[in-house]
Amino acid sequence: MTLQKLEPELLALTPNEKAQAIQILAQSLGNPWRGIEKTPGVCGGDACIAGTRIPVWVLVNARRLGISEAQLLKDYPTLSATDLTNAWVYATVYPEEIETAIQENEED
């Protein structure tokens, strides 16, 4: 469905329905990375696989060290192949963030 086709239907909504639609859209924008979340106070606020305390930078660094996806899935049984794909895409879009996290945590 295109926005052009959707526009008349949106305009026909009641004010309450419009407010609900805005809320739904705003929530979807708040977490554009399905499967990746940042939670203050959890893993230093770093991007993690949703519902876990596994930071994306840890997975990226492991892959750099030569650990295969199969081994990562074995080492982290709660992860799925989709989780790894989400992590790789996130790392591709935010390389500076991931690199900074790796560097900061290597110093510890």
Buried (B, 14 or more C-beta within 10 A) or exposed (E): EEEEEEEEEEEEEEEEEEEEEEEEEEEEEEEEBEBBBBEEEEBEEBBBBBEBEBBBBBBBBBBEEEBEBEEBBEEBEEBEEEBBEBBBBBBEEBEEBBBEBBEEBEEE
